[in-house]
Amino acid sequence: MNKIIGRENEQKLLKRALEADTSEFIAIYGRRRIGKTYLISQYFRQFDDALFFHVTGIKDAPYSQQIKQFSVETGSKFYDNAVLQTPENWLAAFEQLTKAINKIPKKQKVILFLDEFPWMATQKSGLLQAVDYYWNRFWWSEGNIKLIICGSSASWIIKNIVNNKGGLHNRITQTIELSPFTLKEAKEYLEYLGVRLSNRQIMQLYMVTGGIPHYLKQVQKGLSANQNIDLLCFHKNGLLLKEFDNLYASLFDGANIHQKLIRIIANHRYGISQVDLFKKCEDITRGGRAVQKLKELEQTGFIISFIPYGHRQRGIYYKVIDEYSLFYLHWIEPMQQTIAKQNLSHRYWESKSTQPSWKIWAGYAFEAVCYKHIGNIEKALHIPKGSEIGTWKYIPRTRTKDGAQIDLLFDRLDDSITICEIKYTNQPFAIDKAYAQQLLKKQSIYQRETRTTKNIFIAMITLSGLKATMYSEELVAGQVILEDFFKE
């Protein structure tokens, strides 16, 4: 069995389900290439006393082909590769499967893994109704059946399985949303593959790949982060060159709408309000379509929605937190036609790191990484549990007042607030007199506009820490550095 990196909580849930004396119905979802199939397959194949039945939906295949493949897998697993008669419909297919299961001793656990289930559920196929009938009529009462339904289309799984309003309502015993690797897990995975890189270079890769296992799997031994990024993104055969369209098309129906929304949101580093977003895409806001599409983007981890701290009347804001989408839109797409004709020059990506546009992107991408590692930041800053997490922005109505933006803040339960500055720099960050004045002004505006009486602490989140100055000693109460992102 291949090693499972990370996924400790998910493995605990699977272990509990396997050991239960009752039948279990598990829904697992997560974006394309995140390792859903790998996790389920590798986890359950290690148990010799459990029968593992795995069938995968075929993208864009017709109803007849889906059923035929299902029957082929049934014959292969239960009847020593015998060729079975192809069922006429899904009810007949599940009847065929149920008869095969009944030949298995009741003490043996049977795992039914229906992978890429949304692809199997073709229009008017009756698949959902068949699952409904056989789960409620037969499988749940057997006690030894563990039904796992999986799919990359998170919105489909949530709507049709988790939140099913019909016979499957409240039948799910466990829901697993598989997330990208953390930085710690990404490092462990790369080391498992034999790739040894410094934490700084792993961070550079993470800001491009977003911790997606399949992307990290392409990283080559003996090459630096910049060299690998060149091969992955700026080579005509690079995996990530054309992944953007494939990724969205695999997850969403009408993916062009999702792409339009993500492009608009990505242009606003500190987020865009729903009101302003809808003004920019009036053609897709009618009938609530945009709200649903935004929900789908959030469910699959491309964006986050938030209400700026202290400004609930302004409504919901959206911000892109998918590192690959940010990188693609900023760097790959503008050069895609050129790359398709010929590979870019050697050390292309390294040459870009000296440009001002690189610094802007790096700051945006680093913020996205921070939002995925809030737990690490809380530990490093000793933030008490139960703190409210948010951002804050003040836009003055007149030119006589100054505005202010706080990247991240923790409203704590101990009568204190920690406001964080996020800075991506390759060298220790130096707080000089001018920057110290900016921090004090930001703190003053925040206190004035929110009318808070809580004590305010200033913290810095950087890669290389702070250069010791009289201002850093005076103003900064805590800091988060690169190594903190790789801790438990």
N, C-alpha and C positions, 0 to 999 in steps of 0.2 A: 504494500500500500504506500502511495506517495504521501508525504508529510502534509498535514493541514497546518498552515501558518495562521496564527492568531485565531479568531473566531471562537474564543473560549466560551463566551456566553451562549452562542448559537449551539456549540457542541453540548453544553449542559442541557439546553432545552431538548435537543435531539435524544440525548441519553435518557432524560426523564420520560420522554414519549415512548421510547423503545422499551423501557423497563416497566411501563404502566401495564396493569392487567386489563385495561380497557382499550378498545379501538381508539385511534387518534386521527384527527383530521387537521393537517398542517398546511398553511398557505405560506409560501416563500416567494419574495419578489425582490427585484433589484435590477439595475440597469445592465445593458449588454456588456459582456466580457468581465463581469465583476466576480465571477467564481461560484455562482449558484449551483450549477451542475457538478462542479468539482467538489464542493463541500458535501453535498448530499451523497454523491457516488462514493467518494473516498471514506466518508464516515461510516456508511452502512455496509460497505463491502468488507470491512474488517471483522464482521461477525459471521462466522461460519454457520452458526445455528439459525441465522435469519435468511429468509428467501427474499432476494432483491429483484423486483420486477421494474424495469426501466423502459419507458417508451417516450420518444420525443416527437413533438409536433413538427410538421414540415412546412416551412414558410411558403405561403402562396399556393400550397398544393390543394387540389380539390378534395371534397368530402370523401369520395370513393378511395382515393389514395391514402388518406389519413386512416380510414378504417382498415384497409388492407394491411398497412404497416403495423397497426395495432395487433391484428390477428397473427401476423408473422412473428411478432415479439412474444405473443402468448404461446404459440407453438414452440418457439425456440426455448423459452424458459421452463415451461411446464411439461412439454411432450417430446423432449430430446430432439428439437429441430424438425419435428413433423410439420408438414404443410397442412394447415387447417382450412376448412371452407371459409371463404371470406363472408363475414356477416352482412346482412342487408342494411342494418342500421346500428346506431350506438347501443340501443337496448339489447340487441342480439349480441353485440360485441362484449358487453359486460356480462351477459348471461354465459357466454363462452368462457370468459375469465373467471366468473364465480364458480362454475362447475370445476374448473381447474384448481381453484383455491380449496374447494371442498375435499379434494384428494390429499391435501396437506394435513399432517397431524395438528390438532388444535393447539398443542403446546408450542408449536413453531411460529415465530413471528413472521408476518408477511408484509413487506414494504412495497406499496404500489406508488411508484414515482412517475407522475405524469408531467413530463418536462415540456416547457414552452406550450403550455396548455392553451393559451389564447390562439395560437396558430392552429391547434386541433379543432377549436370551436368555430368552424366555418359557419357562414350565414345559413340559418334555418337547418342546421345539422341536428339539433335536438340533443347535443352533447351535455349541456348543463342539466337539462331535464333528466337525462339518463343517469348522471352522477347523483342528482337529487334522489331519484327513485332507488338506486342500488345502495346508496349510503344509508338512507333511512329505512329501507326495507330489509336489507341483508347485512351489510358490512359492519355497521356500528355495533350490532349485537354479537358479532363473532368474538370480540375481545382481543384477537391477535392481529388485526389488520391495522396498518399504519398508512393512511392515505396522504400523500404529499403532492400538492398541486403547485407548480412553479411557473413563473413567467417573467420575461423582461419588461413587459408592459404593466408597470405598476398600477396605472390607473384602471386597466381592465381587471386585474386581479382584485383590487380593492372594491371596485363597483360590483363585479359579478360573483365574487367568492366571499371576500371578507364581509362586505355589506349587503350580501344577497337578501332580497326582500321576500323570496319564495321559500321553497322547502329547505334550502340550506341556511336559512336565517338562524344565527346563533349556533350553528353546528361546528364551526371552526374551534378547535381546542387550543391552537397555537398559531400565532402569526409571526413570521420572521422577515424583517426588512434587512437585506444584506447591504452593508455600506462599503465604501472603498477602504482600503488599508489605511491605518494611521501611519505616521512617519516611522514609528517604532516597528510596526508590522512590515512596512515596506523595506526597511533595512534588514529585518530578519529574513524576508522572502528573497531579497537580492543575495544575501549571504548563502542561503540555501541553494541558490542557482550558481554559486561560486563567484559572484560579483562582489568585490571588496572595494567600497568607496567611502570616503569621509562623510560625516554627517552633513557638511556643507554641500557636497556634490549630490548627495541624496535629496537634500532640500531643493536643489536646482532641478533635478529630475521630477520631483514631486510637483513643483510649480508648473510643469508642463503636462504630466500624466495624471495628476490628481489622485494618485494611489490606486489606479485601476490595475489589478493583477496582470491581465493579459498584456497591457501596455508595458508594464515593468518586465514581463517575461522576455521582451524583445531586446532588453539591454544587454550589450555584448561585453564580455570579460576583456579586461586589458585596455578598455577605452575610457576616456574621461566622460564626465557628464555632458560637456559641450559637444564632444565627438558623437556621442550617442544621440543627442538631440538633433544634430545635423543629419544623421542617418535616418532617424525616425520621421523627421518633419520636413526636411529640405532636400531629400533625395526622391527621384521620381518613382522609386519602388518602396518608399517609406510607408510604414503602416499608418501613420497618423496624417499623411498627406490628404487622403480622401475619406478618412474615418468620420468626419463631421456629418456628411449627408447620410452615410450608412447608419450611423448611430441614431440619428433622429428618426430616420425612416423605419428602423427596426422597433422603435419604442412607441411611436405615435401614428395614429391615422391622421391624415392631413398635416404632415410634419412641417410643411412650408409655413403654416401659421405659427407653430412653436418656434421655428427658426426666426421668423420676423420679430416675435416678441423678445427672444433672447438677444437679438442684435440691438434692439432699442435699449433694453435694460443694461447691456454690457457697456453702452456708451456713457453710463452714469455711475461713476466709481462709488459714490456714496448712496446710491439707490435712487429710484424714481418712484413718485407717488402713483397710485393706481389712476388717479384723475388725470395726471399729465401723460401717463402711458397710454390711456385710452384716447386722448386727444391726438396722439401720434399714429394711432392705428384704428381710426374710426370705421374702416371697412370691415373689421372683424369683431367689433364690440356689440353688434346687434344680436339680440336673442341670448345674451349671456355666454356666447361662445368663448370670448376672451377670458372670462373668469374661470371657466372650466379648463381651458388650455393652461392658464397660469397655475391652477391647482395641480395639473398633471406634471408640469415642469418642476414644481416643488416636491411632489411625491417621489420623483425620480432623482432628486438631489442636484438639480441644475441651478435652482434659485432658492432664496429664502425670502419669506415675507416677514415684515416686522413693522411695528408702530414705533416711530422714534420716541424715545423716552421723554415724557413730559409733554408730548404733543398728540394726544389721542384724537383730538378733534381734526387733525390733518389726515387721518385715515391710514390705510395700509401702504407701505412702501415695499419695493422689490429690489433685490440685489443678486447679481450672478455670483455663485460660489463654486462653479465647476471650472477647475483650472484649465482643463483641455479646451473647453469652449472659448475661454478668454484668450488662450494662447493662439488658437486657430484663427479667431476673428482678427486678432491684432497683428499676427505675424505670418501665418501660413497662407490665408486666403488672398492677401494682396500680391503674393508671389506665385500663386498656384499655376497660372498659365505659363509663366517662365520656367518653373520647375518641371512641368509636363514635357517641355521641349528638351531641356537639358538640366542636369544637376547643377545646383549652385556651387560656387567656388569653395574650395577646401577652407575650413575654419570660418564659414559664413556666420554661424551663430555667435561664435566668439567675437567676431568683428562688430556685431551689433551691440555688445554689452558696454560699449563706450558711448553710445548715443543717448541723448536725453529721453527719447521715446522708450528706450529700454528701462530706464529708471522709473518712468511712469507705470509701465506694465508691471515691473517687478514689485512695485509698491502695492498695486491692485492685487496681483497674484498672491503676495505674501499675506495680505489681509484675508483672502479666501482661505488660505491654509490656517490662519489663526482661528477663524470661525469654526473650523473642523476640529480644533484642538483646544476648545474652551476649558476642558477639564484639566489639561496640562497647565494652562495659564492660571487657573484658579489655585492649583496646588503650589505653583511657584510663587504666587503673590499671597498665599495663605488667606484666600478669600473664604469667609465663613459659608457654610452650606445654607441654601435657601435664599441666596442673594438674587436679586433681579438683574438680568443681563440685558443690555441694550446699547443703542447708539444715540447720539443727540446732535441736533443741528439747529442753529438759529440763523434765520434769514431776516435781517431788519427791513422794515417797511420804508424807511427813509435812508438817505445816504449819510445822514449825520451820525448813524450808529454803525458799529462794526459787527459783522457776523462771526460765527464760530462753529466749528465742527469737531465733535469728539468721536474718535474711531470706535471706541469700545468703553463701556462703563459697567461697573458693578455697584448697584444700590444695595448696600449690606444691611443686615438686621442689627448690627451693633452701632447704629447711629452714625454710620460713616459711608462715604462714597469713594470708590477708587475709579479715577478716570485714566484711561490708557492711551498712550501715543504709540502708534505702530510705525516703525521705520526699518526699511530694508536697506542695509548698507554693508559693504564688504569689509569695512574698517570699523573699529569702535566709534560709536556716535558721540560727537562732541557737542555738548550744550554750551553755546557761547552766550554772551550778554543779550544779543538780539533774539535768539531762540528762547532764552529764559523769559524775556519780556513777553513773547508770544504766548508761552505757557501760562504766565500769570494773568495776561489779558483774557485768555480763554477761560481760565478758572473764574475770573471776576464776572465775565459775561454769563457764565453758567449759573453762578450764585445769584446774580441779579435777576435773570429771566425765570429761573425755576423757584426762586425765593426759598431755597433750601437752607435749613439751619444745621444740616449735618456737617460733620468734619469731612474735609476733602483731602484725599491722598492722590498724588500723581505717580503713575508707574510708566515705565518704558518697556516696550517689547521690541527687541532688536535681535540681529544675528550675532553680533560680535560684542555685545555689551556696551558700556559707556566708557568714554575716556574721562578720567577723573578731572573735574574742574570745580572751581568754587561753586558754580551754579548747580552742577549735578549733585554735589553733596548737600546743598541747601534745599533743593526742590524735590528730588526724586526719593520716594519712600520705598520703592520696590522695582525690581526689573526682571524681565524674562529674557533668556538668551537661547541660542540655538539648541544647546544640550537639553534644555528643559522640555523641548518638543519630542524628545526621544525616550523620555522616561515613562514608567508605568502610569 
